[in-house]
């Protein structure tokens, strides 16, 4: 996930608490120092770090553990709760209530605004809305070509005009057509600084558009400087929220996230990768859950809804739990997971699995095997696909020759199938109790999972 180093540091810190024999002031002081070190390395503002850890320390030392919780569990809950508050406390979703919903993007040069416009378009179109992009960046060379390419990638309509240099005119020229859409995403011109010219142009465009949402796109790699930008844009342009782009691959992401969270402008989305699908609604609870290895079930279900029909999921789920699923079902399940995103990201969202510390290399190898398995399954007979238990050496050799896939890969596929059936039996034996299942895996379901 994003902020891998911060996540690893915080998980190690909580593991230290979980493994300790008893909790005393010395242990709490060590916990506070570890959290401070982890947040400072993630470029979080020093004052904010000390304010946060002071709250954690005071609560950990003064509060009694509620009934049903051990002191260790209570401290982990305190850390979780204070980090959630630190990152904005609650989720701020953008609901499509009136049509068309007008989302205007503003920001500085290089913030990833146009790319983010495409990601937003994809985000809403995947949810069944009719979306269009409107290109109003009249200053940057090739900006109109880029928005058109972005629209093509997102498979949405683009309204633009390469010859016109008046953004208000460009907007007004297509006004009659906007009513046919559920969501309009408007890409405005950026600047290299928050200048008077930029403010004046944004004010003119804002009056013409009357946006329902004015979202500031900020690049995560600017770190703590995000706070000043967010506050200035908030004051000058009345922004309704922030999108933090380029959260993947930067050590400064923690600084940008926390800076925005305290600016008065809530973070509504984060960009978590380069692909057009790599945009997530920002939910402090789920985000902190993933940081600490507790999972993010809501985000997991959201991704699942995008790629699996509800009826198909229910049907497969029933057969899966009865132990009736076959190789075709197994493949469909794994293919659906691959559509949800990289396996490493999906695993982070499953409550409890983040604690297992599965090597990324192993997950990447698993993703690569899916393609080979699909080829191999093309050489299976219908009987073999429906009842993999009949597989023997001669059948595997025949399939290997027919598909060109090594016998070892085919044996691995059969092994995966049998392991899945074992998990089902464990689930049935535990009557759906996830904590019992995790114990059988040698793991423990953490607090908040």
The 8 nearest C-alpha neighbors of each residue, nearest first, counted from 0:
[[1, 344, 3, 2, 347, 343, 247, 271],
 [0, 2, 247, 3, 246, 271, 248, 252],
 [3, 1, 5, 4, 6, 0, 252, 250],
 [4, 2, 6, 1, 5, 0, 7, 290],
 [5, 3, 7, 6, 2, 8, 41, 250],
 [4, 6, 8, 2, 3, 7, 37, 9],
 [5, 7, 290, 3, 9, 4, 8, 10],
 [8, 6, 4, 10, 5, 9, 3, 11],
 [9, 7, 5, 11, 6, 10, 37, 4],
 [8, 10, 12, 6, 11, 7, 5, 291],
 [11, 9, 13, 7, 291, 12, 8, 14],
 [12, 10, 14, 8, 9, 13, 7, 15],
 [13, 11, 9, 15, 10, 14, 8, 30],
 [12, 14, 16, 10, 15, 11, 17, 9],
 [15, 13, 17, 11, 16, 12, 18, 10],
 [14, 16, 12, 13, 18, 17, 19, 11],
 [15, 17, 13, 19, 14, 18, 71, 12],
 [16, 18, 14, 15, 19, 13, 71, 72],
 [19, 17, 15, 16, 14, 20, 13, 21],
 [20, 18, 16, 21, 17, 15, 22, 71],
 [19, 21, 18, 22, 17, 16, 71, 23],
 [22, 20, 19, 23, 71, 70, 26, 16],
 [23, 21, 26, 71, 70, 19, 24, 20],
 [22, 24, 26, 25, 27, 21, 60, 28],
 [25, 23, 27, 26, 28, 22, 60, 29],
 [24, 26, 28, 27, 23, 29, 22, 30],
 [25, 27, 29, 28, 23, 24, 22, 30],
 [26, 28, 30, 24, 29, 25, 31, 23],
 [29, 27, 31, 25, 30, 26, 24, 32],
 [28, 30, 26, 32, 27, 31, 33, 25],
 [29, 31, 27, 33, 28, 32, 26, 34],
 [32, 30, 28, 34, 29, 33, 52, 35],
 [33, 31, 35, 29, 34, 30, 36, 28],
 [32, 34, 36, 30, 35, 31, 37, 29],
 [35, 33, 37, 31, 36, 32, 38, 30],
 [36, 34, 32, 38, 33, 37, 39, 31],
 [35, 37, 33, 39, 34, 38, 32, 40],
 [36, 38, 34, 40, 35, 39, 5, 8],
 [39, 37, 41, 35, 40, 43, 36, 34],
 [38, 40, 42, 43, 41, 36, 37, 35],
 [39, 41, 37, 42, 38, 36, 43, 5],
 [40, 42, 38, 253, 39, 250, 43, 251],
 [43, 41, 254, 39, 251, 40, 253, 44],
 [42, 44, 254, 39, 38, 253, 41, 45],
 [43, 45, 47, 46, 48, 42, 223, 254],
 [46, 44, 48, 47, 49, 43, 39, 42],
 [47, 45, 49, 48, 44, 50, 51, 43],
 [46, 48, 50, 44, 45, 49, 51, 43],
 [49, 47, 45, 51, 46, 50, 35, 52],
 [48, 50, 52, 46, 51, 47, 53, 45],
 [49, 51, 47, 53, 48, 52, 46, 54],
 [52, 50, 48, 54, 49, 53, 47, 55],
 [51, 53, 55, 49, 54, 50, 31, 56],
 [54, 52, 56, 50, 51, 55, 49, 57],
 [53, 55, 57, 51, 52, 56, 58, 50],
 [56, 54, 52, 58, 53, 57, 59, 78],
 [55, 57, 59, 53, 54, 58, 52, 60],
 [58, 56, 54, 60, 59, 55, 61, 53],
 [57, 59, 61, 55, 62, 60, 56, 54],
 [58, 60, 56, 57, 61, 74, 55, 62],
 [61, 59, 57, 58, 56, 62, 24, 27],
 [60, 62, 58, 59, 57, 63, 56, 64],
 [63, 61, 58, 59, 60, 64, 57, 65],
 [62, 64, 65, 61, 70, 59, 60, 73],
 [63, 65, 70, 73, 68, 69, 62, 66],
 [66, 64, 68, 67, 63, 73, 69, 70],
 [65, 67, 68, 64, 69, 63, 73, 70],
 [66, 68, 65, 69, 64, 72, 73, 70],
 [69, 67, 66, 65, 72, 64, 73, 70],
 [68, 70, 72, 71, 73, 64, 67, 65],
 [69, 71, 73, 64, 72, 74, 68, 22],
 [72, 70, 74, 73, 69, 17, 16, 75],
 [73, 71, 75, 69, 74, 70, 68, 76],
 [72, 74, 70, 76, 71, 75, 64, 68],
 [75, 73, 77, 71, 76, 72, 59, 78],
 [74, 76, 72, 78, 77, 73, 79, 71],
 [77, 75, 79, 73, 74, 78, 80, 72],
 [76, 78, 74, 80, 79, 75, 81, 73],
 [79, 77, 75, 81, 76, 80, 82, 74],
 [78, 80, 76, 82, 77, 81, 75, 83],
 [81, 79, 77, 83, 82, 78, 76, 84],
 [80, 82, 84, 83, 78, 79, 85, 77],
 [83, 81, 85, 79, 84, 80, 78, 86],
 [82, 84, 88, 80, 283, 86, 85, 81],
 [85, 83, 88, 81, 87, 82, 86, 80],
 [84, 86, 82, 83, 87, 81, 88, 257],
 [87, 85, 83, 260, 84, 257, 283, 88],
 [86, 88, 260, 84, 85, 89, 283, 83],
 [87, 89, 84, 83, 86, 283, 85, 90],
 [90, 88, 87, 283, 91, 282, 284, 84],
 [89, 91, 282, 92, 283, 281, 88, 267],
 [90, 92, 267, 89, 93, 265, 266, 282],
 [93, 91, 94, 90, 267, 280, 281, 282],
 [92, 94, 95, 91, 267, 212, 280, 96],
 [93, 95, 96, 92, 100, 97, 91, 123],
 [96, 94, 97, 100, 93, 98, 181, 182],
 [95, 97, 94, 98, 100, 99, 93, 181],
 [98, 96, 100, 95, 99, 181, 94, 182],
 [99, 97, 181, 100, 96, 182, 180, 95],
 [98, 100, 181, 182, 180, 97, 101, 178],
 [99, 101, 182, 98, 97, 183, 95, 181],
 [102, 100, 210, 183, 211, 99, 182, 184],
 [103, 101, 212, 184, 210, 213, 185, 211],
 [102, 104, 185, 213, 184, 210, 212, 214],
 [105, 103, 214, 186, 215, 213, 185, 187],
 [106, 104, 215, 187, 216, 214, 103, 189],
 [107, 105, 216, 189, 215, 110, 217, 108],
 [106, 108, 189, 190, 191, 110, 109, 192],
 [109, 107, 189, 190, 191, 110, 106, 111],
 [108, 110, 111, 107, 112, 218, 189, 191],
 [109, 111, 218, 217, 112, 108, 107, 216],
 [112, 110, 114, 109, 113, 115, 244, 218],
 [111, 113, 115, 114, 110, 216, 116, 104],
 [112, 114, 116, 115, 111, 186, 146, 117],
 [115, 113, 117, 116, 111, 112, 118, 149],
 [114, 116, 118, 112, 117, 113, 111, 119],
 [117, 115, 113, 119, 114, 118, 112, 120],
 [118, 116, 120, 114, 115, 149, 119, 153],
 [117, 119, 115, 275, 121, 120, 116, 122],
 [120, 118, 122, 116, 121, 117, 115, 123],
 [121, 119, 117, 118, 122, 123, 124, 130],
 [120, 122, 118, 124, 153, 119, 123, 125],
 [123, 121, 119, 120, 125, 124, 118, 126],
 [122, 124, 126, 125, 120, 121, 128, 119],
 [123, 125, 128, 121, 127, 126, 122, 130],
 [126, 124, 123, 127, 122, 121, 305, 128],
 [127, 125, 123, 124, 128, 122, 305, 121],
 [126, 128, 124, 125, 129, 123, 130, 122],
 [129, 127, 124, 123, 181, 126, 130, 182],
 [128, 130, 181, 180, 124, 182, 127, 131],
 [131, 129, 182, 180, 183, 128, 181, 124],
 [130, 132, 156, 183, 155, 157, 184, 182],
 [131, 133, 157, 184, 183, 185, 158, 156],
 [132, 134, 185, 158, 157, 159, 184, 186],
 [135, 133, 159, 186, 136, 185, 158, 146],
 [136, 134, 187, 166, 186, 137, 133, 188],
 [137, 135, 188, 187, 138, 134, 142, 139],
 [136, 138, 164, 135, 139, 188, 166, 165],
 [139, 137, 136, 140, 188, 142, 164, 189],
 [138, 140, 142, 137, 141, 136, 188, 189],
 [141, 139, 142, 138, 143, 137, 144, 136],
 [140, 142, 144, 143, 145, 139, 161, 146],
 [143, 141, 145, 139, 140, 144, 136, 146],
 [144, 142, 146, 145, 141, 161, 147, 134],
 [145, 143, 141, 147, 142, 146, 148, 161],
 [144, 146, 148, 142, 143, 147, 149, 141],
 [147, 145, 149, 143, 148, 144, 150, 142],
 [148, 146, 150, 144, 145, 149, 157, 151],
 [149, 147, 151, 145, 150, 146, 144, 152],
 [148, 150, 146, 152, 117, 151, 147, 145],
 [151, 149, 147, 153, 155, 148, 152, 154],
 [150, 152, 154, 148, 149, 153, 147, 155],
 [153, 151, 149, 150, 154, 148, 117, 275],
 [152, 154, 150, 121, 151, 155, 117, 149],
 [153, 155, 151, 152, 150, 156, 121, 149],
 [156, 154, 150, 153, 131, 130, 151, 157],
 [155, 157, 131, 132, 150, 158, 154, 130],
 [158, 156, 132, 131, 133, 150, 147, 159],
 [157, 159, 133, 132, 134, 156, 160, 173],
 [158, 160, 134, 133, 157, 143, 161, 169],
 [161, 159, 162, 163, 169, 158, 143, 134],
 [160, 162, 163, 143, 159, 137, 164, 144],
 [163, 161, 160, 164, 137, 159, 165, 169],
 [162, 164, 165, 160, 161, 169, 166, 137],
 [165, 163, 137, 166, 162, 161, 138, 169],
 [164, 166, 168, 167, 163, 169, 137, 135],
 [167, 165, 169, 135, 168, 170, 164, 137],
 [168, 166, 170, 169, 165, 204, 171, 207],
 [169, 167, 171, 170, 165, 166, 172, 163],
 [170, 168, 166, 172, 167, 171, 165, 160],
 [169, 171, 167, 168, 172, 173, 166, 174],
 [170, 172, 168, 174, 173, 169, 167, 207],
 [171, 173, 169, 170, 174, 168, 175, 167],
 [174, 172, 171, 175, 176, 170, 177, 169],
 [173, 175, 171, 176, 177, 172, 170, 178],
 [174, 176, 173, 177, 178, 172, 171, 179],
 [177, 175, 174, 178, 173, 179, 180, 172],
 [178, 176, 179, 174, 180, 175, 173, 99],
 [177, 179, 180, 176, 99, 175, 98, 181],
 [178, 180, 177, 176, 181, 99, 129, 175],
 [181, 179, 129, 178, 99, 182, 177, 130],
 [182, 180, 99, 98, 129, 128, 130, 100],
 [183, 181, 100, 130, 99, 180, 101, 129],
 [184, 182, 101, 131, 132, 130, 100, 102],
 [185, 183, 102, 132, 103, 133, 101, 131],
 [184, 186, 103, 133, 132, 104, 102, 134],
 [185, 187, 134, 104, 135, 133, 113, 103],
 [188, 186, 136, 135, 105, 104, 185, 189],
 [189, 187, 136, 138, 135, 137, 190, 186],
 [188, 190, 107, 108, 106, 187, 105, 191],
 [191, 189, 107, 108, 192, 197, 188, 193],
 [190, 192, 108, 107, 189, 193, 194, 109],
 [193, 191, 190, 194, 107, 108, 197, 189],
 [192, 194, 197, 190, 195, 198, 191, 107],
 [195, 193, 197, 196, 192, 198, 190, 191],
 [194, 196, 198, 197, 199, 193, 200, 192],
 [197, 195, 199, 194, 198, 200, 193, 201],
 [196, 198, 200, 194, 195, 199, 201, 193],
 [197, 199, 195, 201, 196, 200, 202, 194],
 [200, 198, 202, 196, 197, 201, 195, 203],
 [201, 199, 203, 197, 202, 198, 196, 204],
 [200, 202, 204, 198, 203, 199, 205, 197],
 [201, 203, 205, 199, 200, 204, 198, 206],
 [204, 202, 200, 206, 201, 205, 199, 207],
 [205, 203, 201, 207, 206, 202, 167, 208],
 [204, 206, 202, 208, 207, 203, 209, 201],
 [207, 205, 203, 209, 204, 208, 202, 210],
 [206, 208, 204, 205, 209, 167, 203, 170],
 [207, 209, 205, 210, 206, 204, 170, 101],
 [208, 210, 206, 205, 207, 211, 101, 204],
 [211, 209, 101, 212, 208, 102, 103, 213],
 [210, 212, 101, 102, 100, 209, 213, 103],
 [213, 211, 102, 210, 239, 214, 103, 101],
 [214, 212, 103, 238, 239, 104, 102, 210],
 [215, 213, 240, 104, 241, 238, 239, 212],
 [214, 216, 241, 105, 106, 104, 242, 217],
 [215, 217, 242, 106, 112, 241, 243, 110],
 [218, 216, 243, 110, 244, 242, 215, 219],
 [217, 219, 110, 244, 220, 243, 245, 221],
 [220, 218, 252, 255, 246, 221, 245, 243],
 [219, 221, 222, 251, 218, 249, 252, 245],
 [222, 220, 219, 224, 218, 225, 223, 255],
 [223, 221, 255, 254, 251, 220, 224, 219],
 [222, 224, 254, 225, 255, 258, 226, 44],
 [225, 223, 226, 222, 227, 221, 228, 255],
 [224, 226, 228, 223, 255, 227, 258, 229],
 [225, 227, 258, 229, 259, 224, 228, 262],
 [228, 226, 230, 229, 225, 224, 231, 262],
 [229, 227, 225, 231, 226, 230, 232, 224],
 [228, 230, 226, 232, 227, 231, 233, 225],
 [229, 231, 233, 227, 262, 228, 232, 226],
 [232, 230, 234, 228, 233, 229, 235, 227],
 [231, 233, 235, 229, 236, 234, 230, 228],
 [234, 232, 237, 238, 230, 231, 236, 235],
 [233, 235, 231, 232, 237, 236, 230, 238],
 [236, 234, 232, 233, 231, 237, 198, 238],
 [237, 235, 232, 233, 238, 234, 202, 198],
 [238, 236, 233, 234, 235, 239, 232, 213],
 [237, 239, 213, 233, 236, 240, 214, 232],
 [240, 238, 213, 212, 214, 264, 237, 241],
 [241, 239, 265, 264, 214, 266, 238, 267],
 [240, 242, 266, 215, 214, 267, 216, 265],
 [241, 243, 216, 268, 269, 267, 266, 215],
 [244, 242, 269, 217, 218, 219, 216, 270],
 [243, 245, 270, 218, 246, 269, 219, 217],
 [246, 244, 247, 270, 219, 218, 271, 272],
 [247, 245, 271, 219, 244, 252, 270, 1],
 [248, 246, 1, 271, 245, 272, 249, 2],
 [247, 249, 246, 250, 1, 245, 2, 252],
 [250, 248, 251, 252, 247, 220, 246, 219],
 [249, 251, 41, 252, 2, 248, 42, 253],
 [252, 250, 222, 42, 254, 249, 220, 253],
 [253, 251, 219, 255, 254, 250, 246, 249],
 [252, 254, 41, 256, 251, 255, 43, 42],
 [253, 255, 43, 222, 223, 42, 251, 252],
 [254, 256, 222, 258, 252, 219, 225, 223],
 [257, 255, 253, 259, 258, 254, 252, 260],
 [256, 258, 260, 259, 254, 255, 86, 253],
 [259, 257, 226, 255, 260, 256, 261, 223],
 [260, 258, 262, 226, 256, 257, 261, 255],
 [259, 261, 257, 87, 86, 258, 262, 265],
 [260, 262, 259, 258, 263, 257, 87, 226],
 [263, 261, 259, 230, 264, 260, 226, 229],
 [262, 264, 261, 265, 260, 230, 259, 233],
 [263, 265, 240, 262, 239, 241, 259, 266],
 [266, 264, 240, 260, 241, 267, 263, 87],
 [267, 265, 241, 240, 242, 268, 281, 260],
 [266, 268, 281, 91, 241, 280, 242, 240],
 [269, 267, 280, 242, 281, 279, 266, 243],
 [270, 268, 243, 279, 242, 244, 278, 281],
 [269, 271, 244, 278, 245, 246, 277, 272],
 [270, 272, 247, 246, 277, 278, 269, 245],
 [273, 271, 277, 247, 274, 270, 245, 246],
 [272, 274, 277, 275, 271, 245, 270, 247],
 [275, 273, 277, 276, 272, 118, 278, 271],
 [274, 276, 118, 277, 273, 117, 121, 153],
 [277, 275, 274, 278, 118, 121, 122, 272],
 [278, 276, 272, 271, 274, 275, 270, 273],
 [277, 279, 270, 276, 269, 271, 118, 268],
 [280, 278, 269, 268, 281, 270, 277, 271],
 [279, 281, 268, 267, 282, 269, 278, 92],
 [282, 280, 268, 267, 279, 269, 283, 266],
 [281, 283, 90, 285, 284, 286, 280, 89],
 [284, 282, 286, 83, 285, 86, 287, 89],
 [285, 283, 287, 282, 286, 83, 288, 89],
 [284, 286, 295, 288, 282, 287, 283, 289],
 [285, 287, 283, 289, 288, 284, 282, 290],
 [288, 286, 290, 289, 284, 285, 283, 291],
 [289, 287, 293, 285, 294, 291, 286, 290],
 [288, 290, 294, 292, 286, 287, 291, 293],
 [291, 289, 6, 287, 288, 292, 286, 9],
 [290, 292, 10, 288, 289, 293, 6, 287],
 [293, 291, 353, 289, 354, 294, 290, 288],
 [294, 292, 288, 448, 350, 291, 289, 351],
 [295, 293, 350, 348, 289, 349, 288, 292],
 [294, 296, 348, 285, 297, 298, 288, 289],
 [295, 297, 299, 298, 348, 294, 300, 349],
 [296, 298, 300, 299, 295, 301, 285, 348],
 [299, 297, 301, 300, 296, 295, 302, 348],
 [298, 300, 296, 302, 297, 301, 348, 303],
 [301, 299, 303, 297, 302, 298, 304, 296],
 [302, 300, 298, 304, 299, 303, 297, 305],
 [301, 303, 299, 305, 300, 304, 339, 298],
 [302, 304, 300, 305, 301, 306, 307, 299],
 [305, 303, 301, 302, 307, 306, 300, 308],
 [306, 304, 302, 303, 307, 125, 301, 126],
 [305, 307, 303, 304, 335, 338, 339, 308],
 [308, 306, 304, 303, 305, 309, 312, 335],
 [307, 309, 311, 310, 312, 306, 304, 305],
 [308, 310, 312, 311, 313, 307, 304, 314],
 [311, 309, 313, 312, 308, 314, 307, 315],
 [312, 310, 314, 308, 313, 309, 315, 307],
 [311, 313, 309, 315, 310, 314, 316, 308],
 [314, 312, 316, 310, 311, 315, 309, 317],
 [313, 315, 311, 317, 316, 312, 310, 318],
 [316, 314, 318, 312, 317, 313, 319, 311],
 [315, 317, 319, 313, 314, 318, 312, 320],
 [318, 316, 314, 320, 319, 315, 313, 321],
 [319, 317, 323, 321, 315, 320, 324, 316],
 [320, 318, 316, 322, 324, 317, 321, 315],
 [319, 321, 317, 322, 318, 423, 316, 427],
 [322, 320, 318, 323, 319, 317, 324, 423],
 [321, 323, 319, 320, 324, 318, 420, 423],
 [324, 322, 318, 321, 319, 325, 320, 317],
 [325, 323, 319, 318, 328, 322, 329, 326],
 [324, 326, 385, 328, 327, 329, 386, 384],
 [327, 325, 329, 384, 328, 330, 385, 416],
 [326, 328, 330, 329, 325, 331, 384, 385],
 [329, 327, 331, 325, 326, 330, 324, 332],
 [330, 328, 326, 332, 327, 331, 325, 333],
 [329, 331, 333, 327, 332, 328, 334, 326],
 [332, 330, 334, 328, 333, 329, 335, 327],
 [331, 333, 329, 335, 330, 334, 328, 336],
 [334, 332, 336, 330, 335, 331, 337, 329],
 [333, 335, 337, 331, 336, 332, 330, 338],
 [336, 334, 338, 332, 333, 337, 331, 306],
 [335, 337, 333, 339, 334, 338, 332, 340],
 [336, 338, 334, 339, 335, 340, 333, 341],
 [339, 337, 335, 340, 336, 334, 306, 341],
 [338, 340, 336, 337, 302, 303, 335, 306],
 [339, 341, 338, 337, 342, 344, 345, 336],
 [342, 340, 343, 344, 337, 345, 339, 366],
 [341, 343, 345, 344, 346, 362, 340, 337],
 [342, 344, 346, 341, 345, 362, 359, 347],
 [345, 343, 347, 342, 341, 346, 0, 340],
 [344, 346, 342, 348, 347, 343, 341, 340],
 [345, 347, 343, 349, 348, 344, 342, 352],
 [348, 346, 353, 344, 345, 349, 294, 289],
 [347, 349, 294, 295, 345, 346, 299, 296],
 [348, 350, 294, 346, 352, 347, 296, 351],
 [351, 349, 294, 448, 293, 352, 348, 295],
 [350, 352, 444, 353, 293, 354, 445, 349],
 [351, 353, 354, 355, 349, 350, 346, 347],
 [352, 354, 292, 347, 355, 351, 356, 293],
 [353, 355, 352, 292, 356, 351, 442, 293],
 [354, 356, 352, 353, 357, 442, 351, 441],
 [357, 355, 354, 353, 358, 352, 359, 292],
 [356, 358, 355, 359, 361, 362, 353, 352],
 [359, 357, 361, 360, 356, 362, 343, 363],
 [360, 358, 362, 361, 363, 343, 357, 364],
 [359, 361, 363, 358, 362, 364, 357, 365],
 [360, 362, 364, 358, 359, 363, 365, 357],
 [361, 363, 365, 359, 364, 360, 343, 342],
 [362, 364, 360, 366, 365, 361, 359, 367],
 [365, 363, 367, 361, 366, 362, 360, 368],
 [366, 364, 362, 368, 363, 367, 361, 369],
 [365, 367, 363, 364, 368, 369, 362, 342],
 [368, 366, 364, 365, 369, 370, 363, 371],
 [367, 369, 371, 365, 366, 370, 372, 364],
 [368, 370, 372, 367, 371, 366, 373, 365],
 [371, 369, 373, 372, 368, 367, 374, 366],
 [372, 370, 374, 368, 373, 369, 375, 404],
 [371, 373, 375, 369, 374, 370, 376, 368],
 [372, 374, 376, 370, 371, 375, 369, 377],
 [375, 373, 371, 377, 372, 376, 402, 370],
 [376, 374, 372, 402, 377, 373, 378, 404],
 [375, 377, 379, 373, 378, 374, 372, 384],
 [376, 378, 375, 374, 379, 373, 402, 380],
 [379, 377, 376, 398, 375, 402, 401, 380],
 [380, 378, 376, 377, 383, 384, 398, 381],
 [379, 381, 383, 382, 384, 378, 377, 376],
 [382, 380, 384, 383, 385, 379, 386, 378],
 [381, 383, 385, 380, 384, 386, 379, 387],
 [384, 382, 386, 387, 380, 385, 381, 379],
 [385, 383, 381, 326, 382, 386, 387, 379],
 [384, 386, 382, 325, 383, 381, 387, 326],
 [385, 387, 383, 388, 384, 382, 389, 325],
 [388, 386, 383, 389, 390, 384, 385, 326],
 [387, 389, 386, 390, 383, 413, 391, 417],
 [390, 388, 387, 386, 391, 383, 382, 394],
 [389, 391, 388, 387, 394, 395, 383, 392],
 [392, 390, 394, 393, 395, 389, 388, 396],
 [391, 393, 395, 394, 396, 390, 397, 406],
 [394, 392, 396, 395, 391, 397, 390, 398],
 [393, 395, 397, 391, 396, 392, 390, 398],
 [394, 396, 398, 392, 397, 393, 399, 406],
 [397, 395, 399, 393, 394, 398, 392, 400],
 [396, 398, 394, 400, 395, 399, 393, 401],
 [399, 397, 401, 395, 378, 400, 396, 402],
 [398, 400, 396, 404, 402, 403, 406, 397],
 [401, 399, 397, 403, 398, 402, 396, 404],
 [400, 402, 398, 399, 403, 378, 397, 375],
 [401, 403, 375, 404, 399, 400, 378, 398],
 [402, 404, 399, 400, 401, 405, 375, 398],
 [403, 405, 399, 402, 375, 406, 408, 371],
 [406, 404, 407, 408, 399, 403, 409, 400],
 [405, 407, 409, 408, 399, 395, 410, 396],
 [406, 408, 410, 405, 409, 411, 404, 412],
 [409, 407, 411, 406, 410, 405, 412, 404],
 [408, 410, 412, 406, 411, 407, 413, 405],
 [411, 409, 407, 413, 412, 408, 414, 406],
 [412, 410, 414, 408, 409, 413, 415, 407],
 [411, 413, 409, 415, 410, 414, 416, 408],
 [414, 412, 416, 410, 415, 411, 417, 409],
 [413, 415, 411, 417, 416, 412, 410, 418],
 [416, 414, 412, 418, 413, 417, 411, 419],
 [415, 417, 413, 419, 414, 418, 412, 420],
 [418, 416, 420, 414, 419, 415, 413, 421],
 [417, 419, 421, 415, 420, 416, 414, 422],
 [420, 418, 422, 416, 421, 417, 415, 423],
 [421, 419, 423, 417, 418, 422, 424, 322],
 [422, 420, 418, 424, 423, 419, 425, 417],
 [421, 423, 425, 419, 420, 424, 426, 418],
 [422, 424, 426, 420, 421, 425, 320, 427],
 [425, 423, 427, 421, 426, 422, 428, 420],
 [426, 424, 428, 422, 423, 427, 429, 421],
 [425, 427, 423, 429, 424, 431, 428, 430],
 [426, 428, 430, 424, 429, 425, 423, 431],
 [429, 427, 425, 426, 430, 424, 431, 423],
 [428, 430, 426, 432, 427, 431, 425, 435],
 [431, 429, 427, 428, 432, 426, 425, 433],
 [430, 432, 426, 429, 433, 427, 428, 436],
 [433, 431, 429, 434, 430, 435, 436, 426],
 [434, 432, 436, 435, 431, 437, 444, 429],
 [433, 435, 437, 444, 436, 432, 438, 443],
 [436, 434, 438, 433, 437, 432, 429, 439],
 [435, 437, 433, 439, 438, 434, 440, 425],
 [436, 438, 442, 440, 434, 439, 435, 443],
 [439, 437, 441, 435, 442, 440, 436, 443],
 [440, 438, 436, 441, 437, 435, 442, 425],
 [439, 441, 437, 438, 442, 436, 443, 355],
 [442, 440, 438, 439, 437, 443, 355, 436],
 [443, 441, 437, 438, 440, 355, 444, 354],
 [444, 442, 437, 438, 445, 434, 351, 441],
 [443, 445, 351, 434, 437, 448, 446, 442],
 [446, 444, 448, 293, 443, 351, 447, 292],
 [445, 447, 448, 444, 72, 76, 293, 75],
 [446, 448, 293, 445, 288, 76, 350, 294],
 [447, 350, 293, 446, 445, 294, 351, 444]]
